[in-house]
Amino acid sequence: MRSTLHGKKILLGVSGGIAAYKAPFLVRALTSEGCEVRCVLTLAARQFVTPMALQAVSHHPVGLDLFDPAYEHQIGHIELARWPDAILLAPATAHLIARIAHGLCDDLLTTLVCATTAPVLVAPAMNAQMWRNLAVVDNVERLRTRLGHHIIEPDAGELACQEVGAGRLPDPPVLLDALAEALTPPEPLLVGRKVVVTAGPTAEAIDPVRFITNHASGKMGYAVAAAAAAAGARVVLVSGPTRLETPRGVHRVDVRSARQMRDAVFAHAVDGDDRADAVVKAAAVADYRPVEAADHKLKKAPGPMTLHLERTDDILAQLCALPEPRRPFLVGFAAETHNVEELALAKIQRKPVDLLVANLVGGPTSAFGADTSAILFVTPDGRVEPFGPAEKSATALEIIRRIARGRT
């Protein structure tokens, strides 16, 4: 895949983390692959690597300031934003990530990122506690889903601060592979097709304050929706409550309860003339809801409290029961806490979907809320194929490929 890098123009943006010292090595690796490289440094990055070092290995002047007359004369910042085939931000500090996520254009690098139409790859590098900070998590998710930037997950290990955890800048081969993948044209697998994806949890009301839900984050469903849109499909994302940004090119329908999700899925996938070619049921729908939700907040009282529950609509089972030609290609999910393969095989017998994706939830390797997961693909004939561990974006692309094969 690295052959796609030959002749490509890469803009390397370096921000002020200790990993900035690796930038000259990264430039050498890029030029060795046949890339033409230009570098831009933030003010803080100059504390860790000199412009002269990067100019020496890239053979181009280094961009430093937005209003540098000499650099603007050599190549103006708008022209520079149009110049690259891709922008790689490595390392990307928490500060740089925050500024880009919120559209702040207060230096040369952030202005270029805002003005470019080229793919932007972000390689975060920072202290492990900073990487887990909720503000950083939210900003990274916004870059990934709202702005469509490619996130290169940091490596885990001993950091410069002597802590151990995720936050290290990956080595050049990992960054080059990510660049090559981003510069590989997307596969037009689903052009002209309509795909409906469900994502996130549902929330079943107990009273106006309380509800029954689960730990699903929606990341898998959102990744599938983004992959389907990139493959050329018209995508409707039926989403339970999440904190995620809508992927580019996706029509999002927000719901809360299982009943609302069922109605939205049938309205966009089955009923009417504009039916879906495929439905991906990635949502973690509540199996039970209170028989009756109270109109007012229930007050505490002595002794235990009893909730009377009833089954919610089994959306996947209802879709499986549809006759041809109303039935779309169906992808179901099985989230299990144990015996994943055995329970997934039993589920596909009860609900004969075209493809079942099974994964482990609960415990330290839970797929809920994680950016990566290991899954099993289960087919109606009983074949079980492991996939991963991999980022959910990679898993989503594999699901899209299998949908495309199933619809041809």
ABEGO torsion letter per residue (X at the ends): XAAAABGBBBBBBBBBBAAAAAAAAAAAAAAAAGBBBBBBBBAAAAAABBAAAAAAAAGBBBBABAABAAAAAABBAAAAAAABABBBBOBBBAAAAAAAAAGBBABAAAAAAAABABBBBBBBBBBAAAAABAAAAAAAAAAAAAAGBBBBBBBBEBBAAGBBEBGBBBBAAAAAAAAAAAABBBBBAABGBBBBBBBEBBBBBABAABBBBBABAGAAAAAAAAAAAAAGBBBBBBBBBBABBBBBGBBBBBBABAAAAAAAAAAAAABEABBBABBBBABBBBABBBABBBABBBBBBBEBBBBBBBBBBBAAAAAAABBOAABBBBBBBBBBABGAAAAAAAAAAABBBABBBBBBBEEAABABGBABBBBBBBBAAGBBBBBOBBBAAAAAAAAAAAAAAAAX
